[in-house]
Amino acid sequence: MKTSELVMSLAGTGLQIYICALLVLRGLQRQFRFFTLSLFLSVLSTITLIVVRNHVVLYRDIYWPSEALSMVLTFFALQEAFYLVFRNFLSISGFRLLFPGIGILMLVIAVLRTSLQPVLQASFLASTLISLEIGVGFLQFGIFCLFIVLVRFFHMRWRQQAFGVVLGFGIAAAGSLVVYLLRSEFGTKLNPIVRITPPIAYIIGVVVWLVTFLWPEPLQPPLVGSAIFSPEQMATDLRRYTHAVKGILER
């Protein structure tokens, strides 16, 4: 681990500890259980890996299990945030299945990718985990894009803490996804880029989380040029638009 990487790891860990303190002091850990757990795991695993960084075998034995657990917690943290933002729309038929459906699709893509195109210069376990990380990265970025579409469609407020959680994950995923794809395609040839880019992207994501939880969530943000509709009205409008589109296509 180079000095620059060590400094970024310590900086990111310090920010995460501060965010964890904010969550606990304000009682938000109950609302963001999996997100809080993912932060605690990241802090614990980072500190542990820094301590054992000179022991290659031990480092590897700790790194991969922590990465696997981190992927699981990230998935549930995203699901948690998704349901917090869109909890009023879960009664709409099929809406509740939207997130797990995307998650299963990304997992299937990751498994197929591992089977058809193994990662270069990596063991089967490492290849599988890297491919799963790519799948989770696609999930994080895909959910972020889905959030933008749904928030705009349902005229919802942007300054929600759950949306900030997804935004941070989306930024981290956008940075790490590129380098994981490079790693899977070119092996260790681009290691300098692969090593430095994910920490930078993740620190940016952590800063977004810090800004998100630094101030209380506004209770009634100002509405400019848009009305707030009930979930039932949204569902009715959605069905009407769908019926209209079908009518046009059948002409």
Buried (B, 14 or more C-beta within 10 A) or exposed (E): EEEEBEEBBEEBBEBBBBBBEBBEEEEBBEBBBBBBBBBBBBBEBBEBBBEBBEEEEBBBEBBBEBBBBBBBBBBBBBBBBBBBBBEEBEEBEEBBEBBEEBBEBBBEBBBEBBEEEBBEEBEEEBBBBBBBBBBBBBBBBBBBEBBBEBBEEBEBBEEBBBBBBBBBBBBBBBBBBBBBBBBBEBBEEBEEBBBBBBBBBBBBBBBBBBEBBEEEBEEEEEEEEEEEEEBEEBBEEBEEEEEEEEEEEEE
